[in-house]
Structures are given as C-alpha cells and as structure tokens.
Amino acid sequence: GEYTAPLFSERKRSVPLRTLFSPLLFNIYGTILKWRWYNPSMELRRLSKSDIDSIIELEKHHAPDKPHYARYDQEALSFIFDNPESCEAIGLFDEESLVGWGAYRTNWSKYNKERGVYEISSIVVNTDYRRKGLGEKILNRIIEDLKKKKFTKIYLTVSPLNTGALLLYVKNGFVIFDYKPNVYGPGADRVFLELKS
C-alpha cells in the first residue's frame, strides 16, 4: 500500500506543565502582589482643604449615584476641614493622583453625641482601582486611627442596594443594627452598621 506520512510526529513530547504555566502564574501573582501588598506608588495620607477639588472630581466620576450614595459638595467638604477636632479625611494616592478617600466624624448628629462614637461618612475608590482591596485599606486606616482615639463605637450607613460596600463592612467586623427607609429622600433607604471596641 501507499505510505502516508503522519501529520504529527508520533514521538511524545514531554513538556512539564510548570514550564507552560509558570510565566502566566508569575504574572498573575505579580499583579496581585503589586496591588494588594507591594505598590510603592500608593500612599495613604491625611487630606486638607487644598484637596477639596480633587475629592469633588473623584466623587463626580466614581461615587455611586443616588440612592446608593449622597455625593459631597464644597460646603460639606469645607465643614470637614473647618472642624478638625471632630472630622478627619484620609486620601489614597497613586503617586500624586487621588484614587480613593474616606472620612469620619464625631459629635455632629443625634446618632453620635455620645463620647467615643464616630461615623464613617464616606469611602469612595476610583472605579479603575476597585477589586484590589483598596477600599478595605482605607477602612482599616480609619479604624486604626479611631483605635488611637479610643473609640467605643464606629457606625455608618449604606444603601441596601450597595451590596459591595455591605460585604466590605461585614467582612471587617461591622454588624447591622438598624434599617431606615427614605433617609435621604424617597427610595434612599439606609442600613445602619456598627463596630464596637
């Protein structure tokens, strides 16, 4: 009969899987390592009144819309920086670009007139930087700051539709203690969470 050469060599080629997948796994691991634990360009620092325009710009493009979140305006931000004895704002910078921020306050409403009670009033992260643990990084910095102030309770409110934020806070020890409808207008319901010392 007529001989037909095989399309593929019959000789088995033994290539370890690690040879094929090591570069891919290295790149994935490197990316995770860079973002979660080793990103020297990322820096957390206290914000000041000179950062107001950057905060407004960040919130304009990256904060959730109502009813999920009520964006800060110039007046509300000025209040934070004009009252440093009761308010504080933390920014997360990638080099000199503000990519996330958080704020807390005390002794300003009926919910936190008690000594040692603080409210986390905002945590927002640039959408291009999400799912990298950066919101948690800001949250942990706020908690550490408040530990130094000997907090008795930290509380916050979240839209029940903002499941990502709810999961973040519950994961970090916050528990739900209340639910109120229409807090910021029709449909703007809020879940209240707290973390006790």
Solvent accessible surface area in square Angstrom, and as a share of the most:
residue,aa,sasa,rsa
1,G,133,1.28
2,E,168,0.76
3,Y,176,0.67
4,T,112,0.65
5,A,67,0.52
6,P,71,0.45
7,L,168,0.84
8,F,168,0.70
9,S,71,0.46
10,E,152,0.68
11,R,187,0.68
12,K,189,0.80
13,R,185,0.67
14,S,111,0.72
15,V,77,0.45
16,P,61,0.38
17,L,124,0.62
18,R,177,0.65
19,T,82,0.47
20,L,109,0.54
21,F,97,0.41
22,S,52,0.34
23,P,79,0.50
24,L,97,0.48
25,L,109,0.54
26,F,148,0.62
27,N,93,0.48
28,I,85,0.43
29,Y,129,0.49
30,G,30,0.29
31,T,74,0.43
32,I,74,0.37
33,L,65,0.32
34,K,104,0.44
35,W,52,0.18
36,R,118,0.43
37,W,173,0.61
38,Y,142,0.54
39,N,22,0.11
40,P,106,0.67
41,S,37,0.24
42,M,21,0.09
43,E,85,0.38
44,L,36,0.18
45,R,74,0.27
46,R,125,0.46
47,L,12,0.06
48,S,54,0.35
49,K,101,0.43
50,S,102,0.66
51,D,27,0.14
52,I,5,0.03
53,D,108,0.56
54,S,52,0.34
55,I,0,0.00
56,I,54,0.28
57,E,91,0.41
58,L,8,0.04
59,E,1,0.01
60,K,127,0.54
61,H,107,0.48
62,H,35,0.16
63,A,7,0.06
64,P,42,0.26
65,D,88,0.46
66,K,151,0.64
67,P,42,0.27
68,H,59,0.27
69,Y,31,0.12
70,A,41,0.32
71,R,101,0.37
72,Y,27,0.10
73,D,80,0.41
74,Q,99,0.44
75,E,139,0.62
76,A,36,0.28
77,L,0,0.00
78,S,23,0.15
79,F,93,0.39
80,I,4,0.02
81,F,35,0.15
82,D,83,0.43
83,N,34,0.17
84,P,99,0.62
85,E,138,0.62
86,S,22,0.14
87,C,6,0.03
88,E,35,0.16
89,A,1,0.01
90,I,0,0.00
91,G,0,0.00
92,L,0,0.00
93,F,9,0.04
94,D,29,0.15
95,E,123,0.55
96,E,139,0.62
97,S,62,0.40
98,L,17,0.09
99,V,1,0.01
100,G,0,0.00
101,W,0,0.00
102,G,0,0.00
103,A,0,0.00
104,Y,4,0.01
105,R,39,0.14
106,T,20,0.11
107,N,90,0.46
108,W,102,0.36
109,S,21,0.14
110,K,163,0.69
111,Y,86,0.33
112,N,0,0.00
113,K,131,0.55
114,E,118,0.53
115,R,224,0.82
116,G,14,0.13
117,V,3,0.02
118,Y,24,0.09
119,E,10,0.04
120,I,6,0.03
121,S,24,0.16
122,S,5,0.03
123,I,32,0.16
124,V,4,0.03
125,V,13,0.08
126,N,21,0.11
127,T,67,0.39
128,D,109,0.57
129,Y,38,0.14
130,R,92,0.34
131,R,236,0.86
132,K,46,0.19
133,G,25,0.24
134,L,6,0.03
135,G,15,0.14
136,E,35,0.16
137,K,83,0.35
138,I,0,0.00
139,L,0,0.00
140,N,63,0.32
141,R,57,0.21
142,I,0,0.00
143,I,16,0.08
144,E,84,0.38
145,D,8,0.04
146,L,0,0.00
147,K,110,0.46
148,K,162,0.68
149,K,95,0.40
150,K,165,0.70
151,F,13,0.05
152,T,67,0.39
153,K,46,0.20
154,I,0,0.00
155,Y,6,0.02
156,L,3,0.01
157,T,33,0.19
158,V,10,0.06
159,S,2,0.01
160,P,43,0.27
161,L,110,0.55
162,N,38,0.19
163,T,85,0.50
164,G,50,0.48
165,A,23,0.18
166,L,28,0.14
167,L,128,0.64
168,L,36,0.18
169,Y,14,0.05
170,V,77,0.44
171,K,144,0.61
172,N,33,0.17
173,G,41,0.40
174,F,2,0.01
175,V,88,0.51
176,I,101,0.51
177,F,88,0.37
178,D,49,0.25
179,Y,108,0.41
180,K,64,0.27
181,P,84,0.53
182,N,83,0.42
183,V,56,0.32
184,Y,113,0.43
185,G,28,0.27
186,P,136,0.86
187,G,47,0.45
188,A,7,0.05
189,D,32,0.16
190,R,10,0.04
191,V,11,0.06
192,F,4,0.02
193,L,0,0.00
194,E,20,0.09
195,L,30,0.15
196,K,132,0.56
197,S,104,0.67
